[in-house]
Amino acid sequence: MAEEISIDYAALKKGGFMRQAQNGKFSMRLKVIGGQLTSKQLKKISEAAEKYGNSYVHLTSRQGVEVPFIDVKDVEAVKRELEEAGVSIGVCGPRVRTVTACQGSAVCPSAAVETTVLAEELDKRYFGRELPHKFKIGITGCKNNCLKAEENDLGIKGISMPEWCDAKCSFCGLCEAVCAYDAIKIVSETEKEHFFFDKSKCVYCGKCIKSCPEDAWRGKNGYLLSFGGMFGNEIKTGAYLLPVLFERAQVFNAADAVIRFYEANGKAGERLGKTLTRVGFDVLKKELNMTLGI
């Protein structure tokens, strides 16, 4: 008679093993910070999928890797083998999830900010922290918004705040041509060029800065944060409660503040966006302003 195994489903889910439709089988969620894995790690994950799973992996919508069809009796063995190769197990349930990020300025020419190291630093500070519900952090390097920052509980977006220097401008019109939001206008009047920049229309994409052949545009790169986004059974777009931040330390301070707010005000099973709707966005904004000294 086969030995009956007692299964603690809650503990397995907390540790990144999600129950499958098949009895005794689990999908193992791996920790992938900022969407990056080394070739060595990928090789080990492939070996684990062949040895313990069904010889395939699933790529999640949040840059994660899951290995389905792990038998409950193999959980500790596969964890040990992966961790020896530097592959960590992810988490599920009411806690801070793995930070997602695009490739940022280290790779992408459109990006205004570095994202990989920032994702690693945020992960070290918050990963796995117990909260009222799941808490997702997403970082996107520019206004192209590949990571859909506003869909996260805390979204971080790189921006370029442009400044125009008339002394260097040749009025070639290239910046006007690349601006998709009509924020820039160059008008010819009586043999003189007049330049108009409507800051209220600017989305901080930085295209004017990158396109200028005369360096007449200068940019200051920073971070635009959104709070309370979610995408699932209910969709909410994260709210902008702060001005653009220009120091990485300010980003960490803001993250500390929103997590403190959520711990103090969130109800079990309630996402941050719902907490903000119930308690008030102004309450979090006050907490953020006090923390950052704004």
PECOR-V853292 format. One record per backbone hydrogen bond with DSSP energy under -1.0 kcal/mol. NH is the residue of the N-H (numbers start at 1). CO is the residue of the C=O. If there is no record, write none. Layout:
nh = [NH/NH]
co = [CO/CO]
This chain:
nh = [9/12/13/14/15/16/17/18/20/25/26/27/28/29/30/31/34/36/42/43/44/45/46/47/48/49/50/51/52/55/58/60/66/67/70/72/74/75/78/79/80/81/82/83/84/85/86/87/90/95/96/97/100/102/105/107/108/112/119/120/121/122/123/124/125/126/127/128/129/131/135/138/139/140/145/148/151/152/154/155/156/157/158/159/160/161/163/165/168/177/178/179/185/187/189/192/194/196/198/201/210/211/212/218/220/222/223/224/226/227/228/229/230/236/238/239/245/251/252/253/254/255/256/257/258/259/260/261/262/263/264/265/266/269/270/275/276/277/278/279/280/284/285/286/287/288/289/290/291/292/293/294]
co = [7/8/9/10/11/13/12/27/25/22/70/18/67/16/65/88/99/33/38/39/40/41/42/43/44/45/46/47/48/49/66/64/58/28/26/24/71/72/74/75/76/77/78/79/80/82/83/82/29/93/129/135/137/139/113/104/104/141/115/116/117/118/119/120/121/122/123/96/126/94/95/154/100/156/142/145/148/149/136/226/138/224/140/222/204/220/218/216/165/173/174/175/196/194/192/189/187/185/183/198/206/207/208/163/161/159/245/157/155/239/153/152/236/230/150/227/223/247/248/249/250/251/252/253/254/255/256/257/258/259/260/261/262/132/267/271/272/273/274/275/276/280/281/282/283/284/285/286/287/288/289/289]
